[in-house]
Amino acid sequence: MRVMAMSVSLAAMAAGCVAELGPDEPMAEAADQGVIETAVAAPAPRPPMGWNSWNRFGCRGINERLIREIADALVSSGLAAAGYDTLTIDDCWSAKTRNGAGDLQSEPSKFAGGMKALGDHVHGKGLRYGIYASIGTATCTGKTPGSVDLEARDVRTFAAWGVDYIKADRCNADGLVLRDVFGRWRAAIAAVDRPIVLSASDNGGREEPWSWGPVTAQQWRTTGDIRDTWERMLSTFDGNARHPAATAPGTYNDPDMLEIGNGGMSDLEYRTHMGLWALASAPLIAGHDVRSMSAAAKAILTHREVLDVDQDALGFQAVKVRDLGGGLQVWAKPIAASGGRAVGLLNRSGAAATLTVDWRDLGLGTGAATVRDLWARANRGSFTGRYGVQVPPHGLALLRIVGAEPGLVTGFVSDQPWSYAASEWGPVERDRSNGERGTGDGRTITLNGTTHAKGLGVHAPAAVELRPDGACSTFTADVGVDDEVGDRGSVRFQVWTDGRKVYDSGTMTGATATRSVRVDLAGVTSLRLQVVGVDTSAYDHADWASARVTCGS
């Protein structure tokens, strides 16, 4: 299939096997077919937060003393209390050779006390302990051993040291199939008696980590390395924004670490940086010298209301709902409150401008809605239909808007208003399969020879949210990969209610029999229909056929 641009929207658009799950029943699972087939466990239910040595220090001055001082400073500065609880040592910690038993070892001139003792110090501060490794033959600096074909051995070593987080970097990995290699890391972690977060650092998205990441890791890099400049920060955000539907609670797109406090941007630009990462539900990994942090950097990094946007339980990644031209954009995502949306009014230009958000672009009713300015920690009042505010050049107005959900009625999902929709190629289609390009270019939804006049057609990864708002009782659908791709494609259908996964189809291809889904919606505010990839995004035409909700008494 052609590689097409992803299409997203967050607008109110009006009108096999059976699984019915209650709160204590297991998710439906297909038989495990291999190392990346079963949905990944989630030791990080919210986007990971912490600190990493690379952006500020690189290989310069990395040693045991520095890491101990950073651990102390994370606590004394208040960053740890704000949630930055994982300290990760990046490249340049390891020796040039493995030890006599074949295990990785630290460079004795830098870490004479050993990595376990250092981990004990980190843990003694109430922090989690993170470490860097390369999936290839050598690390990115090219000077110390990689872990290719030794993943199980190295994960056992890390677990013995008390490691809680592994940044597995794509370095010196030519010829490797990344989804398979990272799958080995996932299997190695599952085999040790320790919950460890896996950060799959593809550092460039060369092999579609957004397609296999959700069944492999807790976070995966979607772009090249960030730099401490306005232009590079924005381009990194833009690259990550192309794949919003891959992010869900426990599994996150990663646009790379934060540069806040490193001096290359203004404090206003750093606030924009922080706000955009929060809207993206991105991992928040600080990378400055915590020991000499400015008051401004601390205020940005620890702003509770901004952090709450990033850590929201629904785990949506914001999409661009309106381009106003001239570098003026509106970004938004649903949050865990009835009628709740987080909204960013982004001014990429060099001049101040007034930006306006329309409730219809947020999937809200056109009546009154309340607006809170998060950076200012100030309620702005109640407004009807829209809200506008002047935004300085390179600024981001970050808002919490709470309005009226349009409401659902008994009937087909394709006739209902949505609060969120994102599809990797082409838009989410109503009553058509996914045609990869524009609205209405799909075909009749067809699963295993049976046609369906109603339903949703998407291209994985894809996500659609509806807001039952406690007024509906059931969701039903027939799911499968559309016949138009033959026996190809490979996806998993998931249903989430209020940020909790209650159905997982297991891996399905074009050769898999149609599966029927029935989910209890009693008391549910947010209904999320998620389709994740398993290997690549090719041919992943997925259908929620005859999808319906039953609402009212």
Backbone torsions as a table, in degrees:
resi	resn	phi	psi	omega
1	MET	NA	156.8	179.9
2	ARG	-72.3	150.5	173.1
3	VAL	-86.1	112.0	-175.7
4	MET	-113.7	163.5	176.2
5	ALA	-74.2	139.2	177.0
6	MET	-68.3	146.0	177.4
7	SER	-120.5	135.7	-178.1
8	VAL	-135.7	158.6	170.2
9	SER	-156.7	149.5	174.5
10	LEU	-130.5	73.5	-176.2
11	ALA	-137.4	150.8	175.1
12	ALA	-76.7	115.2	179.7
13	MET	-116.5	104.5	-173.6
14	ALA	-62.7	-168.9	-172.9
15	ALA	-45.8	NA	NA
16	GLY	NA	-95.1	-174.9
17	CYS	-141.8	141.1	-176.3
18	VAL	-107.8	135.3	178.3
19	ALA	-134.8	121.8	171.4
20	GLU	-122.6	119.6	-170.1
21	LEU	-115.5	131.4	168.0
22	GLY	-95.3	-176.6	-173.5
23	PRO	-65.4	-22.1	-176.3
24	ASP	-113.1	8.4	-177.6
25	GLU	-93.6	148.9	-178.7
26	PRO	-72.6	158.8	174.3
27	MET	-72.5	149.3	174.0
28	ALA	-69.0	131.6	-179.6
29	GLU	-132.0	138.0	169.2
30	ALA	-78.0	161.5	177.7
31	ALA	-59.6	139.3	-178.6
32	ASP	-66.3	126.4	-177.4
33	GLN	-101.6	-6.7	-177.1
34	GLY	167.7	-173.9	-167.8
35	VAL	-66.9	-26.0	-178.6
36	ILE	-109.6	17.7	-172.9
37	GLU	-87.7	-33.4	-177.6
38	THR	-87.0	139.1	-177.7
39	ALA	-57.1	136.8	-175.2
40	VAL	-67.1	142.6	174.4
41	ALA	-69.1	163.3	-171.9
42	ALA	-125.7	80.5	172.8
43	PRO	-70.4	-7.9	178.1
44	ALA	-125.3	78.7	-176.4
45	PRO	-64.9	-21.6	174.7
46	ARG	-116.5	161.8	-180.0
47	PRO	-53.4	127.3	-179.7
48	PRO	-57.9	146.0	176.7
49	MET	-128.6	145.7	179.4
50	GLY	172.6	-152.2	-177.9
51	TRP	-140.8	144.4	178.9
52	ASN	-134.9	145.4	-172.1
53	SER	-77.6	-17.6	-164.9
54	TRP	-67.8	-50.5	-171.1
55	ASN	-59.0	-37.0	-177.9
56	ARG	-91.7	-38.3	-169.6
57	PHE	-111.0	-25.3	-174.6
58	GLY	53.7	-129.0	175.5
59	CYS	-95.9	1.8	-174.0
60	ARG	-85.2	117.2	172.8
61	GLY	75.5	12.9	178.2
62	ILE	-73.1	118.3	178.1
63	ASN	-159.8	176.3	-176.2
64	GLU	-61.2	-41.4	-178.7
65	ARG	-61.7	-45.9	179.7
66	LEU	-58.5	-47.5	-176.4
67	ILE	-64.6	-39.1	176.5
68	ARG	-63.4	-41.1	179.8
69	GLU	-67.3	-38.3	177.4
70	ILE	-65.1	-42.0	177.5
71	ALA	-58.3	-45.7	178.8
72	ASP	-61.9	-41.7	-176.9
73	ALA	-70.9	-33.3	176.3
74	LEU	-58.5	-37.2	179.7
75	VAL	-77.5	-51.3	-174.3
76	SER	-66.9	-27.3	-178.6
77	SER	-79.7	-17.3	-175.8
78	GLY	93.7	-4.0	178.6
79	LEU	-63.8	-41.3	179.8
80	ALA	-61.9	-43.4	179.4
81	ALA	-63.7	-28.8	178.6
82	ALA	-77.9	-10.6	177.7
83	GLY	123.5	-9.7	-179.9
84	TYR	-79.7	79.0	-165.6
85	ASP	-109.0	6.2	-179.8
86	THR	-120.1	117.4	178.5
87	LEU	-99.8	117.6	-176.1
88	THR	-115.1	127.5	174.2
89	ILE	-89.3	118.6	-178.5
90	ASP	-84.7	-160.1	-174.8
91	ASP	-55.4	158.6	174.6
92	CYS	86.5	17.1	174.5
93	TRP	-93.4	-22.5	-168.0
94	SER	-95.2	159.6	179.8
95	ALA	-76.2	164.9	-177.6
96	LYS	-73.1	-16.9	178.3
97	THR	-135.5	158.5	172.1
98	ARG	-76.1	165.4	178.7
99	ASN	-78.3	-178.3	-175.7
100	GLY	-62.3	-25.2	178.6
101	ALA	-86.0	-5.3	179.8
102	GLY	92.5	12.5	-178.1
103	ASP	-95.2	151.2	171.0
104	LEU	-61.1	147.0	177.6
105	GLN	-142.8	156.7	-179.0
106	SER	-80.0	157.7	175.1
107	GLU	-72.3	114.1	-172.4
108	PRO	-62.9	-26.9	179.4
109	SER	-71.4	-18.4	-179.4
110	LYS	-106.2	-36.7	-173.9
111	PHE	-130.5	66.2	-174.8
112	ALA	-63.0	-29.9	-178.3
113	GLY	-79.3	-9.0	178.5
114	GLY	89.6	158.4	-173.0
115	MET	-77.7	-28.4	177.7
116	LYS	-69.4	-42.4	178.8
117	ALA	-63.0	-37.7	177.8
118	LEU	-66.5	-41.1	176.5
119	GLY	-62.3	-36.9	177.3
120	ASP	-62.5	-38.3	178.0
121	HIS	-65.7	-44.8	178.5
122	VAL	-59.2	-47.8	179.0
123	HIS	-63.3	-35.1	179.4
124	GLY	-64.2	-19.9	175.9
125	LYS	-90.5	4.3	-179.0
126	GLY	80.3	18.2	-177.8
127	LEU	-105.5	162.3	171.1
128	ARG	-92.4	156.3	-170.6
129	TYR	-114.0	119.8	179.9
130	GLY	-116.3	153.5	-177.9
131	ILE	-144.7	157.5	-177.7
132	TYR	-101.1	144.9	172.2
133	ALA	-148.1	160.5	175.5
134	SER	-107.9	138.1	178.5
135	ILE	-79.1	-11.5	-174.8
136	GLY	-100.2	-150.8	-175.5
137	THR	-81.2	-21.2	179.7
138	ALA	-154.1	164.9	178.2
139	THR	-70.9	173.7	-176.7
140	CYS	-64.9	-29.0	175.6
141	THR	-74.1	-13.9	176.9
142	GLY	76.9	11.3	-172.7
143	LYS	-110.4	-14.5	-176.5
144	THR	-132.1	160.2	-170.3
145	PRO	-64.7	143.7	169.9
146	GLY	-90.2	-175.8	-173.0
147	SER	-116.2	9.9	-177.0
148	VAL	-57.0	129.9	-177.7
149	ASP	68.7	2.2	178.2
150	LEU	-123.8	24.4	-175.2
151	GLU	-59.3	-45.3	-177.9
152	ALA	-63.7	-42.3	178.6
153	ARG	-62.1	-45.9	-175.2
154	ASP	-71.3	-35.1	176.5
155	VAL	-66.3	-37.8	176.1
156	ARG	-62.0	-40.2	177.7
157	THR	-62.5	-47.8	-179.8
158	PHE	-61.0	-41.7	179.8
159	ALA	-62.3	-39.3	178.5
160	ALA	-64.9	-27.7	177.2
161	TRP	-82.0	-8.4	-179.3
162	GLY	89.8	21.2	-178.5
163	VAL	-68.3	138.6	-179.4
164	ASP	-113.4	-10.3	-172.3
165	TYR	-153.0	128.6	179.1
166	ILE	-119.7	122.5	169.1
167	LYS	-93.4	102.9	-179.2
168	ALA	-96.5	110.5	-168.9
169	ASP	-97.5	142.4	175.8
170	ARG	-83.5	97.1	179.3
171	CYS	-136.8	138.7	178.6
172	ASN	47.4	50.8	-173.5
173	ALA	-122.3	27.1	179.9
174	ASP	-57.3	134.9	177.8
175	GLY	87.3	-8.4	179.3
176	LEU	-87.4	145.0	173.1
177	VAL	-90.2	109.6	-167.5
178	LEU	-62.9	-38.5	-178.8
179	ARG	-63.3	-31.5	178.3
180	ASP	-75.6	-41.1	-179.7
181	VAL	-65.7	-47.6	178.3
182	PHE	-66.1	-28.5	173.2
183	GLY	-62.7	-34.8	176.4
184	ARG	-67.6	-37.7	175.1
185	TRP	-61.7	-43.8	179.3
186	ARG	-59.7	-45.2	179.5
187	ALA	-64.8	-38.7	179.5
188	ALA	-64.4	-39.5	178.1
189	ILE	-66.8	-40.5	179.6
190	ALA	-63.2	-23.9	-175.6
191	ALA	-85.2	-10.6	179.2
192	VAL	-101.6	154.5	-177.0
193	ASP	-88.7	62.0	-179.5
194	ARG	-161.0	127.5	175.3
195	PRO	-71.8	120.4	-178.4
196	ILE	-129.3	129.9	175.1
197	VAL	-78.0	133.1	177.4
198	LEU	-106.4	119.2	172.5
199	SER	-101.3	108.7	-178.6
200	ALA	-87.4	98.6	-172.3
201	SER	-92.9	79.2	177.7
202	ASP	-67.6	-18.2	-178.2
203	ASN	37.4	57.8	174.1
204	GLY	154.8	-11.1	178.3
205	GLY	62.2	32.3	-174.6
206	ARG	-71.0	-23.7	-178.9
207	GLU	-124.9	41.9	171.8
208	GLU	50.8	57.2	-180.0
209	PRO	-61.9	-22.7	176.3
210	TRP	-66.7	-16.5	178.7
211	SER	-87.7	-37.4	-179.6
212	TRP	-109.3	-11.7	-178.3
213	GLY	-57.3	-44.4	-176.0
214	PRO	-62.9	-18.2	176.4
215	VAL	-105.7	10.6	-173.9
216	THR	-127.8	-39.9	-169.9
217	ALA	-140.5	174.3	174.1
218	GLN	-90.8	-22.8	175.2
219	GLN	-153.3	154.3	-178.0
220	TRP	-149.3	138.6	-179.8
221	ARG	-71.3	138.0	-179.4
222	THR	-110.7	-8.7	-172.5
223	THR	-140.6	176.2	170.0
224	GLY	-71.4	178.7	-177.0
225	ASP	-64.3	141.0	173.0
226	ILE	-73.5	157.6	171.8
227	ARG	-132.8	160.3	-174.9
228	ASP	-84.5	57.0	175.3
229	THR	-135.7	153.5	178.7
230	TRP	-58.5	-46.2	-176.4
231	GLU	-64.2	-44.8	-177.6
232	ARG	-70.9	-36.4	177.0
233	MET	-60.3	-45.5	-179.9
234	LEU	-65.2	-41.4	-179.2
235	SER	-66.2	-33.3	176.4
236	THR	-67.1	-44.0	175.8
237	PHE	-59.7	-44.4	-178.6
238	ASP	-62.8	-41.3	178.7
239	GLY	-62.4	-42.1	178.2
240	ASN	-65.9	-33.8	-175.6
241	ALA	-69.5	-10.2	-179.1
242	ARG	-75.8	-10.7	-173.0
243	HIS	-133.9	51.0	-169.5
244	PRO	-65.7	-30.0	-172.3
245	ALA	-73.5	-11.1	179.4
246	ALA	-72.3	-26.3	-178.6
247	THR	-77.3	136.2	176.4
248	ALA	-155.8	167.5	-179.4
249	PRO	-54.0	123.0	178.3
250	GLY	94.6	-13.4	-179.6
251	THR	-141.5	123.8	-165.9
252	TYR	-136.0	135.5	163.9
253	ASN	-59.9	142.9	-177.3
254	ASP	-125.1	106.6	178.4
255	PRO	-84.0	18.5	178.9
256	ASP	89.1	176.9	-167.7
257	MET	-79.3	167.5	179.8
258	LEU	-80.8	144.5	176.2
259	GLU	-105.5	3.9	-174.7
260	ILE	-57.0	127.1	178.5
261	GLY	94.3	-1.5	-178.2
262	ASN	-91.7	-7.2	167.9
263	GLY	98.5	-4.8	-176.7
264	GLY	-85.9	-15.0	179.0
265	MET	-126.3	164.4	176.4
266	SER	-75.9	165.1	177.6
267	ASP	-61.5	-35.5	176.7
268	LEU	-63.2	-43.8	179.1
269	GLU	-66.2	-35.6	176.2
270	TYR	-66.1	-35.5	175.4
271	ARG	-63.6	-40.6	176.8
272	THR	-63.0	-45.3	176.2
273	HIS	-53.0	-51.1	-179.0
274	MET	-63.2	-44.1	-179.3
275	GLY	-64.9	-38.9	178.7
276	LEU	-67.0	-41.0	177.8
277	TRP	-65.0	-36.3	177.7
278	ALA	-66.7	-42.7	177.1
279	LEU	-61.6	-32.0	-179.0
280	ALA	-80.9	-0.6	-173.1
281	SER	51.2	41.3	-176.0
282	ALA	-85.5	152.4	167.3
283	PRO	-55.6	137.6	-179.7
284	LEU	-108.2	95.4	-177.1
285	ILE	-114.5	102.9	179.9
286	ALA	-66.5	156.1	-177.3
287	GLY	-145.4	30.2	-179.0
288	HIS	-107.5	178.4	177.0
289	ASP	-84.2	100.7	-175.1
290	VAL	-62.8	-26.9	-175.6
291	ARG	-66.6	-24.9	-177.9
292	SER	-127.2	35.2	-175.9
293	MET	-67.5	136.6	177.1
294	SER	-75.1	159.7	177.1
295	ALA	-62.7	-36.6	-179.9
296	ALA	-65.6	-44.3	178.6
297	ALA	-62.2	-42.4	178.8
298	LYS	-62.6	-42.0	-179.8
299	ALA	-62.9	-39.0	178.6
300	ILE	-67.3	-47.7	-174.2
301	LEU	-70.5	-25.6	-173.7
302	THR	-109.2	10.1	-179.0
303	HIS	-64.5	111.2	-170.3
304	ARG	-62.2	-41.9	-176.6
305	GLU	-69.8	-30.7	175.2
306	VAL	-72.7	-42.5	176.4
307	LEU	-60.0	-36.1	179.6
308	ASP	-63.8	-31.4	176.0
309	VAL	-65.0	-44.1	178.9
310	ASP	-65.9	-40.6	-172.3
311	GLN	-93.1	12.6	-178.2
312	ASP	-55.1	139.1	-172.2
313	ALA	-63.9	-24.2	-178.1
314	LEU	-78.2	-21.3	172.3
315	GLY	63.6	34.1	176.4
316	PHE	-85.1	147.0	171.2
317	GLN	-95.9	130.8	-177.4
318	ALA	-61.9	149.5	174.5
319	VAL	-121.0	158.0	177.1
320	LYS	-78.8	113.7	-176.9
321	VAL	-96.2	-13.7	178.0
322	ARG	-159.9	131.4	171.9
323	ASP	-106.8	114.3	-175.4
324	LEU	-88.5	-1.3	-179.4
325	GLY	85.1	157.2	176.8
326	GLY	66.4	24.5	-179.9
327	GLY	83.9	13.9	179.6
328	LEU	-105.3	124.5	-172.5
329	GLN	-138.4	152.9	174.7
330	VAL	-117.2	122.7	178.7
331	TRP	-117.0	145.1	-176.6
332	ALA	-157.2	157.3	173.8
333	LYS	-151.9	152.3	173.6
334	PRO	-70.4	147.8	173.8
335	ILE	-127.4	167.8	-170.4
336	ALA	-78.9	70.7	172.5
337	ALA	-158.9	140.3	178.6
338	SER	-57.2	123.0	-177.5
339	GLY	75.2	9.0	-173.6
340	GLY	-88.5	134.0	174.8
341	ARG	-139.0	140.9	167.9
342	ALA	-97.1	131.3	-172.0
343	VAL	-131.1	134.9	174.7
344	GLY	-119.0	124.1	174.7
345	LEU	-101.0	104.5	-169.5
346	LEU	-101.9	125.7	175.1
347	ASN	-108.8	98.6	-179.6
348	ARG	-82.9	-7.5	-172.7
349	SER	-83.5	179.6	-179.2
350	GLY	-98.2	10.7	-179.8
351	ALA	-134.9	149.0	177.1
352	ALA	-62.8	148.4	-178.2
353	ALA	-153.8	153.4	174.9
354	THR	-92.8	123.4	178.8
355	LEU	-111.7	141.0	-177.5
356	THR	-126.7	135.4	174.6
357	VAL	-108.5	134.7	179.1
358	ASP	-100.8	133.1	-178.0
359	TRP	-56.7	-33.3	-178.3
360	ARG	-62.9	-30.6	177.5
361	ASP	-71.4	-14.1	-179.7
362	LEU	-100.1	0.5	-176.6
363	GLY	73.2	27.1	179.4
364	LEU	-110.0	158.4	172.6
365	GLY	-63.3	159.2	-172.9
366	THR	-86.0	6.1	179.2
367	GLY	-80.1	-152.0	-175.4
368	ALA	-73.9	143.8	174.1
369	ALA	-144.1	147.1	178.8
370	THR	-90.9	148.3	-178.1
371	VAL	-126.0	128.9	173.7
372	ARG	-121.3	130.1	175.0
373	ASP	-85.2	111.1	-172.7
374	LEU	-70.8	-44.2	-179.1
375	TRP	-61.2	-38.3	-179.2
376	ALA	-82.9	-9.9	-174.7
377	ARG	53.0	44.2	-174.0
378	ALA	-133.9	134.0	171.8
379	ASN	-76.0	130.5	-178.7
380	ARG	-96.6	-10.9	176.9
381	GLY	116.4	-169.4	-179.8
382	SER	-107.0	134.9	-176.3
383	PHE	-134.4	149.1	-178.0
384	THR	-105.8	119.3	171.5
385	GLY	86.1	-38.2	-174.8
386	ARG	-165.0	167.4	177.2
387	TYR	-146.9	135.1	178.2
388	GLY	-126.4	149.8	179.9
389	VAL	-153.0	147.8	176.2
390	GLN	-78.6	133.0	-178.2
391	VAL	-120.7	129.4	-179.3
392	PRO	-68.9	162.1	176.9
393	PRO	-57.8	135.1	-178.3
394	HIS	67.4	18.5	-179.0
395	GLY	-101.2	166.8	178.0
396	LEU	-138.9	114.4	170.3
397	ALA	-81.1	118.5	-177.6
398	LEU	-107.2	118.4	-170.5
399	LEU	-123.7	150.9	167.5
400	ARG	-113.5	113.9	-177.7
401	ILE	-112.2	129.7	179.0
402	VAL	-124.7	115.4	-179.3
403	GLY	-129.9	-156.0	-177.1
404	ALA	-100.3	127.2	172.8
405	GLU	-70.7	140.4	-180.0
406	PRO	-62.2	-26.2	178.7
407	GLY	89.7	150.5	178.5
408	LEU	-110.4	155.1	174.9
409	VAL	-129.6	162.2	177.5
410	THR	-57.6	127.5	179.6
411	GLY	155.1	-171.2	-177.8
412	PHE	-72.7	141.8	179.3
413	VAL	-61.1	-33.6	-178.3
414	SER	-68.7	-10.7	176.5
415	ASP	-101.6	4.9	-173.7
416	GLN	-103.2	159.1	172.8
417	PRO	-74.1	142.4	177.4
418	TRP	-107.3	151.1	172.7
419	SER	-99.9	-12.6	-178.6
420	TYR	-163.1	140.5	173.4
421	ALA	-152.5	132.1	178.3
422	ALA	-150.3	138.2	-180.0
423	SER	-141.9	141.3	-173.2
424	GLU	-62.4	-47.0	178.0
425	TRP	-123.1	125.6	-179.3
426	GLY	70.0	167.3	179.9
427	PRO	-78.1	165.2	167.0
428	VAL	-64.6	129.0	-175.9
429	GLU	-100.8	140.2	172.0
430	ARG	-95.0	121.6	173.8
431	ASP	62.3	26.1	174.5
432	ARG	-145.6	159.1	169.2
433	SER	-72.9	174.0	-179.7
434	ASN	-85.0	123.8	-178.8
435	GLY	-98.7	1.7	173.1
436	GLU	78.8	-11.6	-175.9
437	ARG	-118.2	-83.8	-174.6
438	GLY	-121.6	172.7	-179.3
439	THR	-60.1	131.0	175.0
440	GLY	84.8	7.9	-177.2
441	ASP	-92.6	4.7	178.3
442	GLY	-83.5	-172.0	-178.3
443	ARG	-119.2	-177.2	175.5
444	THR	-61.9	131.1	178.3
445	ILE	-62.4	125.7	-176.8
446	THR	-139.0	122.2	178.4
447	LEU	-124.1	118.9	178.5
448	ASN	50.2	43.5	176.4
449	GLY	84.6	-7.5	179.7
450	THR	-98.8	126.3	178.9
451	THR	-90.3	150.9	-179.8
452	HIS	-131.5	123.5	-179.5
453	ALA	-73.4	-24.1	-175.7
454	LYS	-123.7	154.1	177.5
455	GLY	144.6	-176.8	178.5
456	LEU	-117.9	135.3	174.8
457	GLY	-113.4	126.2	-176.1
458	VAL	-134.4	168.5	172.8
459	HIS	-122.6	118.1	-175.5
460	ALA	-65.6	145.6	-4.8
461	PRO	-72.6	144.9	-177.1
462	ALA	-148.7	151.1	177.9
463	ALA	-147.6	139.4	174.2
464	VAL	-133.0	133.6	174.4
465	GLU	-117.5	136.8	169.4
466	LEU	-120.4	156.4	-177.9
467	ARG	-115.0	89.4	176.5
468	PRO	-62.4	-28.4	177.4
469	ASP	56.2	35.1	176.9
470	GLY	78.1	5.7	-173.6
471	ALA	-103.5	3.2	-177.1
472	CYS	-119.6	160.0	-175.5
473	SER	-113.6	-34.6	-177.3
474	THR	-146.0	153.6	168.5
475	PHE	-123.0	135.0	177.7
476	THR	-135.0	151.9	176.4
477	ALA	-167.2	158.4	164.8
478	ASP	-104.3	132.7	-173.6
479	VAL	-125.5	150.3	176.9
480	GLY	171.8	173.4	176.2
481	VAL	-84.9	130.0	-173.2
482	ASP	-60.9	143.6	-179.0
483	ASP	-58.1	-22.6	-174.9
484	GLU	-63.9	-15.6	178.1
485	VAL	-103.3	10.7	179.6
486	GLY	67.7	-136.8	-178.5
487	ASP	-94.0	14.7	-176.1
488	ARG	-92.0	-173.1	-176.5
489	GLY	80.7	156.8	176.7
490	SER	-160.3	114.7	-174.3
491	VAL	-142.9	169.1	169.6
492	ARG	-128.1	131.7	174.4
493	PHE	-92.8	134.1	178.5
494	GLN	-132.8	146.2	171.4
495	VAL	-119.2	129.9	179.2
496	TRP	-119.1	136.3	174.1
497	THR	-123.5	121.5	-179.8
498	ASP	51.0	43.6	176.4
499	GLY	80.2	9.4	179.7
500	ARG	-120.1	127.8	179.6
501	LYS	-75.5	122.1	-176.9
502	VAL	-116.4	-7.8	176.4
503	TYR	-148.6	137.0	173.3
504	ASP	-140.3	122.5	-174.0
505	SER	-74.5	-15.2	-165.3
506	GLY	75.8	171.5	-176.3
507	THR	-67.6	130.7	177.0
508	MET	-125.7	141.7	174.6
509	THR	-122.0	-178.1	177.3
510	GLY	-64.5	-14.9	179.3
511	ALA	-95.0	-2.1	-176.5
512	THR	-84.8	139.4	177.2
513	ALA	-63.4	148.0	177.7
514	THR	-57.2	140.4	177.3
515	ARG	-116.6	144.0	-179.7
516	SER	-103.7	138.9	-177.1
517	VAL	-120.1	136.4	171.4
518	ARG	-140.1	121.6	-174.8
519	VAL	-127.6	136.7	177.1
520	ASP	-74.7	128.3	-179.9
521	LEU	-111.6	10.8	-177.6
522	ALA	-55.8	122.9	178.0
523	GLY	75.9	2.8	-174.4
524	VAL	-81.0	134.0	176.2
525	THR	-94.2	-42.6	-175.8
526	SER	-117.9	124.4	175.0
527	LEU	-114.0	115.8	-177.8
528	ARG	-113.1	125.3	176.1
529	LEU	-105.1	108.9	-171.9
530	GLN	-114.3	138.2	169.8
531	VAL	-126.0	122.3	179.8
532	VAL	-110.8	152.0	175.1
533	GLY	-81.2	172.3	179.4
534	VAL	-123.6	-37.7	179.0
535	ASP	-129.1	-81.8	173.3
536	THR	-113.1	174.8	-179.9
537	SER	-90.5	-1.3	-177.2
538	ALA	-62.0	131.0	174.1
539	TYR	66.7	15.4	-175.0
540	ASP	-82.9	59.7	178.4
541	HIS	-86.3	104.7	-172.8
542	ALA	-110.8	141.1	-177.0
543	ASP	-121.1	131.5	163.7
544	TRP	-97.1	81.9	-171.8
545	ALA	-76.8	137.6	177.7
546	SER	52.0	32.9	-178.9
547	ALA	-65.7	131.5	-176.2
548	ARG	-138.2	153.9	167.1
549	VAL	-121.6	145.6	173.7
550	THR	-110.5	123.4	-172.5
551	CYS	-131.7	162.8	178.2
552	GLY	83.1	175.9	-176.8
553	SER	-79.3	NA	NA
